[in-house]
């Protein structure tokens, strides 16, 4: 089931890649690629080489198995780097960002997504939740400049995401019953999950309209600031300015 997070992440990655020159020749690193859900967006164009990297093989497109702390690439190799929902699963996030700084060309782009208010997942490999101030400080320490930081919705997005996750779990539970479970799954569970997914999309659309998700918290006032103190997470576009 797709959550509002999934819609936010894909929308912002698509916005990032839509500005790329389709005729330009460059190398792209998709670190922690999983099943490579964004490969289509990253590989648009005739002269792009996409390196899909993960610590284990989860999909057929994974080209390199490697630890994010020690990538098997030469320095200043990549023009674009994607790190989508990976950093929270690393024990030493600063080592990972420094390693990405090493393999990214000066002027190269990093697109990072990370959760804040979100359920624990990939147990037990879920280590931390950074705020937007922590993300900015981490990137700047490692030689990156933040170009754009967007929140994935505000307080209502967080509340609805939690409710939809609980509703999804409740809907799926009877499907595990013997004998009647298969019938329930076909007649009730699948249609109900589709309805939950539609609600998640409506939450995304409503939250995505808010311009406040792009404005720094320090510049927000009143209700806008109160609502944006809560967010599902962040999408961050950064540029490498030099080694530190």
C-alpha positions as CSV (number, residue, x, y, z in Angstrom):
1,X,0.0,0.0,0.0
2,X,1.3,3.4,-0.9
3,X,1.4,6.0,1.9
4,X,1.5,9.8,1.7
5,X,5.2,9.5,2.2
6,X,5.6,7.5,-1.0
7,X,3.7,10.1,-3.0
8,X,5.8,13.0,-1.5
9,X,9.1,11.2,-2.2
10,X,8.3,10.3,-5.8
11,X,6.9,13.7,-6.5
12,X,9.9,15.5,-5.2
13,X,12.4,13.2,-6.9
14,X,10.5,13.7,-10.2
15,X,10.7,17.4,-9.7
16,X,14.5,17.1,-9.2
17,X,15.1,14.9,-12.2
18,X,12.8,16.9,-14.5
19,X,15.4,19.7,-14.6
20,X,18.2,17.5,-16.0
21,X,19.4,18.0,-19.5
22,X,18.3,14.8,-21.4
23,X,21.2,15.1,-23.7
24,X,23.9,15.6,-21.0
25,X,26.3,12.8,-20.3
26,X,26.7,12.1,-16.6
27,X,26.9,9.3,-13.9
28,X,24.1,8.7,-11.3
29,X,24.5,6.9,-8.0
30,X,21.4,5.4,-6.5
31,X,22.6,4.3,-3.0
32,X,20.4,1.9,-1.0
33,X,18.4,1.4,-4.2
34,X,16.3,-1.5,-2.8
35,X,14.1,-2.6,-5.7
36,X,15.0,0.6,-7.7
37,X,11.6,2.2,-7.7
38,X,13.1,5.5,-9.1
39,X,15.3,3.9,-11.9
40,X,13.0,5.2,-14.6
41,X,13.3,8.7,-13.4
42,X,17.0,8.5,-12.9
43,X,17.8,6.9,-16.3
44,X,15.8,9.2,-18.6
45,X,18.1,10.5,-21.3
46,X,20.4,8.9,-23.8
47,X,23.8,9.4,-22.0
48,X,23.1,8.5,-18.4
49,X,24.9,5.7,-16.5
50,X,23.0,4.7,-13.4
51,X,24.8,2.7,-10.7
52,X,22.3,1.0,-8.4
53,X,24.0,0.1,-5.1
54,X,22.8,-1.7,-2.0
55,X,24.2,-3.7,0.8
56,X,22.1,-6.7,-0.3
57,X,20.4,-7.7,-3.5
58,X,16.7,-6.8,-3.4
59,X,16.0,-6.3,-7.0
60,X,17.4,-7.4,-10.4
61,X,18.7,-3.9,-11.2
62,X,21.1,-3.8,-8.2
63,X,24.5,-3.5,-10.0
64,X,26.9,-3.3,-7.0
65,X,26.8,-4.8,-3.5
66,X,28.6,-2.4,-1.1
67,X,28.5,-0.9,2.4
68,X,27.5,2.8,2.3
69,X,30.5,3.6,4.6
70,X,33.0,2.3,2.0
71,X,31.9,2.7,-1.6
72,X,34.1,0.9,-4.2
73,X,34.3,4.0,-6.4
74,X,37.0,6.6,-7.2
75,X,36.7,10.1,-5.9
76,X,34.7,12.8,-7.8
77,X,33.0,10.2,-10.0
78,X,29.3,11.0,-9.8
79,X,27.3,14.0,-11.1
80,X,24.0,13.0,-9.3
81,X,23.4,11.0,-6.1
82,X,20.1,9.7,-4.7
83,X,19.8,8.6,-1.1
84,X,16.1,7.9,-0.6
85,X,15.0,6.6,2.8
86,X,18.4,5.1,3.6
87,X,20.2,7.4,6.1
88,X,18.0,6.4,9.0
89,X,19.1,2.8,8.5
90,X,22.8,3.6,8.9
91,X,24.6,3.4,12.3
92,X,27.1,6.2,11.3
93,X,25.3,8.7,9.1
94,X,28.1,11.2,9.0
95,X,30.5,8.5,7.6
96,X,27.9,7.9,4.8
97,X,27.5,11.5,3.9
98,X,31.3,12.0,3.9
99,X,31.7,9.0,1.6
100,X,29.1,10.5,-0.7
101,X,31.0,13.8,-0.6
102,X,34.1,11.9,-1.7
103,X,32.5,10.2,-4.7
104,X,30.5,13.2,-5.9
105,X,32.0,15.8,-8.2
106,X,32.3,19.4,-7.0
107,X,29.1,21.0,-8.2
108,X,27.4,17.6,-8.2
109,X,23.9,17.2,-6.8
110,X,22.7,15.0,-3.9
111,X,19.0,14.3,-3.3
112,X,18.3,13.0,0.2
113,X,15.0,11.9,1.7
114,X,14.6,10.9,5.4
115,X,11.7,10.4,7.8
116,X,11.0,12.2,11.0
117,X,7.6,11.3,12.5
118,X,7.2,7.8,11.1
119,X,6.8,4.3,12.4
120,X,9.9,2.2,13.2
121,X,10.6,0.0,10.2
122,X,13.2,-2.4,8.8
123,X,13.6,-3.7,12.4
124,X,16.2,-3.8,13.9
125,X,18.0,-1.6,11.3
126,X,16.3,1.7,12.1
127,X,18.6,4.0,14.1
128,X,17.6,7.6,14.2
129,X,15.4,10.5,13.0
130,X,17.0,13.8,12.2
131,X,15.3,17.2,12.2
132,X,15.8,19.7,9.3
133,X,18.4,21.5,11.4
134,X,20.3,18.3,12.0
135,X,20.2,17.4,8.3
136,X,21.4,20.9,7.3
137,X,24.3,20.8,9.8
138,X,25.3,17.3,8.7
139,X,25.4,18.2,5.1
140,X,27.3,21.4,5.6
141,X,29.9,19.6,7.8
142,X,30.5,17.2,4.9
143,X,31.0,19.7,2.1
144,X,27.4,20.1,0.8
145,X,25.2,23.2,0.5
146,X,21.5,22.8,0.9
147,X,19.7,24.1,-2.2
148,X,16.1,23.1,-1.3
149,X,14.6,21.5,1.8
150,X,10.9,20.5,1.8
151,X,8.8,18.9,4.6
152,X,6.6,16.0,3.7
153,X,3.4,17.6,5.0
154,X,2.5,19.0,8.4
155,X,0.6,17.9,11.5
156,X,-2.5,16.6,9.6
157,X,-0.3,14.5,7.3
158,X,1.4,12.9,10.3
159,X,-2.0,12.2,12.0
160,X,-3.6,10.8,8.9
161,X,-0.5,8.7,8.1
162,X,-0.6,7.1,11.5
163,X,-4.4,6.5,11.2
164,X,-4.0,5.0,7.8
165,X,-1.1,2.7,8.9
166,X,-3.3,1.4,11.8
167,X,-6.3,1.0,9.6
168,X,-4.2,-1.0,7.1
169,X,-3.0,-3.3,9.8
170,X,-6.5,-3.8,11.1
171,X,-7.9,-4.6,7.6
172,X,-5.2,-7.1,6.9
173,X,-5.5,-9.0,10.2
174,X,-8.5,-11.2,9.4
175,X,-6.9,-12.2,6.1
176,X,-4.5,-14.4,8.1
177,X,-7.4,-16.6,9.4
178,X,-7.4,-20.2,8.1
179,X,-10.1,-21.1,5.5
180,X,-12.0,-17.9,5.4
181,X,-8.9,-15.7,5.2
182,X,-8.4,-16.2,1.4
183,X,-12.1,-15.3,0.7
184,X,-11.9,-12.3,3.0
185,X,-8.6,-11.2,1.4
186,X,-10.2,-11.2,-2.1
187,X,-13.6,-9.7,-1.3
188,X,-12.9,-7.2,1.5
189,X,-9.2,-6.8,2.2
190,X,-8.0,-5.8,-1.3
191,X,-10.8,-3.3,-2.0
192,X,-10.4,-1.8,1.5
193,X,-6.7,-1.3,1.0
194,X,-7.3,0.5,-2.3
195,X,-9.7,2.9,-0.4
196,X,-7.0,3.5,2.2
197,X,-4.5,4.2,-0.5
198,X,-6.8,6.7,-2.1
199,X,-7.1,8.4,1.2
200,X,-3.3,8.5,1.5
201,X,-3.2,10.2,-1.9
202,X,-5.8,12.8,-0.9
203,X,-3.7,13.6,2.2
204,X,-0.7,14.0,0.0
205,X,-2.5,16.3,-2.5
206,X,-3.9,18.5,0.3
207,X,-0.6,18.8,2.1
208,X,1.4,19.3,-1.1
209,X,-0.5,22.5,-1.7
210,X,1.0,24.2,1.3
211,X,3.9,26.6,0.4
212,X,4.9,26.5,4.1
213,X,6.6,23.1,3.5
214,X,9.4,24.9,1.6
215,X,9.8,27.8,4.1
216,X,12.4,27.4,7.0
217,X,10.8,27.0,10.4
218,X,12.7,30.0,11.6
219,X,10.7,32.2,9.2
220,X,7.3,30.8,9.8
221,X,4.9,32.4,12.3
222,X,1.6,31.5,14.0
223,X,-0.5,28.6,12.8
224,X,1.7,27.8,9.9
225,X,4.7,27.2,12.2
226,X,2.6,25.2,14.6
227,X,1.4,22.9,11.9
228,X,4.8,22.5,10.4
229,X,6.5,21.5,13.6
230,X,5.1,18.1,12.8
231,X,6.1,16.4,9.6
232,X,6.5,12.9,8.2
233,X,10.0,13.7,7.0
234,X,12.1,15.7,4.5
235,X,13.2,15.8,0.9
236,X,16.5,17.7,0.5
237,X,18.4,18.8,-2.6
238,X,22.0,19.7,-1.9
239,X,25.1,20.6,-4.0
240,X,28.7,19.6,-3.3
241,X,30.8,22.7,-2.8
242,X,34.0,21.1,-1.7
243,X,35.7,18.6,0.6
244,X,35.8,19.3,4.4
